[in-house]
Amino acid sequence: MSETKIALVTGANKGIGYEIAAGLGALGYRVAVGARDEARRESAVEKLRAAGADAFGVPLDVTGDRSVTDAAELIEARAGRLDVLVNNAGISGEMGPGWVQDPTTLDLDLVRTVVETNVIGVIRVTNAMLPLLRRSPSPRIVNVSSSVASLTRQADPDIEVGPIMAAYAPTKSYLNAVTVQYARQFAGTNILINAACPGLVATDFTGFLGPRTPEQGAATAIRLATLPDDGPTGSFFEDDGVIPW
Ligand SMILES: NC(=O)c1ccc[n+]([C@@H]2O[C@H](COP(=O)([O-])OP(=O)(O)OC[C@H]3O[C@@H](n4cnc5c(N)ncnc54)[C@H](OP(=O)(O)O)[C@@H]3O)[C@@H](O)[C@H]2O)c1
């Protein structure tokens, strides 16, 4: 088996996902750059290679069954296994006036769209990649979540938690809950799975308004992607440590 570890990052063409790919590439991982748009994907691969990373593009729309099974086949052909899966691709869904998603007026199709990408997409990709991950001696799965998923923080009036995002935030709570179910299923195996919050990061997602850089946002996911065998599983982290559910 090749010594070089293989990582797939979804939504790796820009933002936090790109920086996770770059960070893993700098650590010597061979990086599969999952992205749905060909031009954006190839430009990210070029940029990563120019920075010295061993990167290759993987066409991947997390909402498409066929796209995801084709991606798994491509990675199997190119690399034979996976050591790391970072489920980073995510959307907020359209925001209402004042950058709020008001629960009392939510468009149900918007809710379905965000769940499809942020939750079902992660389950679809994880299950398609699992046969490849199981070939690794130390598989790591990272689900990029958000501190807005923390019901403990959202329900505490004394904690500043930002605007109401009634479509987006619950999808990340759902994702966290799914992460725990996977961790239970993987108990006793070598697979570690955790959720990561990047903090408030200046990307397309936030209209480039966050105080953190994408590189800073990538740090926790990279740490969880490279955990030692005795590392944690089934938990939820930000830079400062564990986030309460
Ligand atoms: N920015 C923040 O402050 C913040 C805070 C907490 C959590 N997060 C989470 O961090 C992750 C990355 O966000 P970001 O800030 O880097 O946002 P971003 O710059 O908008 O990047 C999102 C990435 O996801 C991809 N994507 C969206 N839908 C996809 C699909 N169906 N299939 C494949 N790829 C898809 C996008 O691809 P396209 O270019 O093709 O659209 C893009 O590469 C998300 O899960 C987000 O929820 C972000």
The ligand as an ORCA input file, in Angstrom:
! r2SCAN-3c Opt
* xyz 0 1
  N     -18.051     30.887      6.094
  C     -18.452     30.709      7.342
  O     -18.421     31.639      8.172
  C     -18.924     29.363      7.803
  C     -19.257     29.221      9.167
  C     -19.663     27.986      9.636
  C     -19.727     26.913      8.764
  N     -19.411     27.079      7.432
  C     -19.489     25.889      6.584
  O     -18.254     25.741      5.916
  C     -18.459     25.050      4.671
  C     -17.771     25.804      3.559
  O     -18.325     27.097      3.488
  P     -17.585     28.370      2.838
  O     -17.745     29.482      3.784
  O     -16.236     27.992      2.347
  O     -18.585     28.649      1.626
  P     -18.353     28.890      0.056
  O     -17.156     29.722     -0.199
  O     -19.685     29.309     -0.434
  O     -18.013     27.418     -0.476
  C     -18.977     26.404     -0.475
  C     -18.449     25.263     -1.301
  O     -19.456     24.228     -1.322
  C     -19.668     23.885     -2.673
  N     -20.993     23.312     -2.892
  C     -22.204     23.837     -2.600
  N     -23.178     22.991     -2.998
  C     -22.552     21.911     -3.546
  C     -23.008     20.716     -4.142
  N     -24.312     20.447     -4.298
  N     -22.088     19.816     -4.572
  C     -20.768     20.088     -4.450
  N     -20.273     21.210     -3.930
  C     -21.176     22.117     -3.480
  C     -19.463     25.178     -3.451
  O     -19.291     24.907     -4.831
  P     -19.683     25.997     -5.974
  O     -18.524     26.934     -6.087
  O     -19.892     25.137     -7.181
  O     -20.941     26.669     -5.520
  C     -18.201     25.664     -2.761
  O     -17.081     24.983     -3.243
  C     -19.980     24.933      4.504
  O     -20.395     23.631      4.880
  C     -20.519     25.977      5.467
  O     -21.812     25.648      5.931
  C     -19.007     28.274      6.945
*
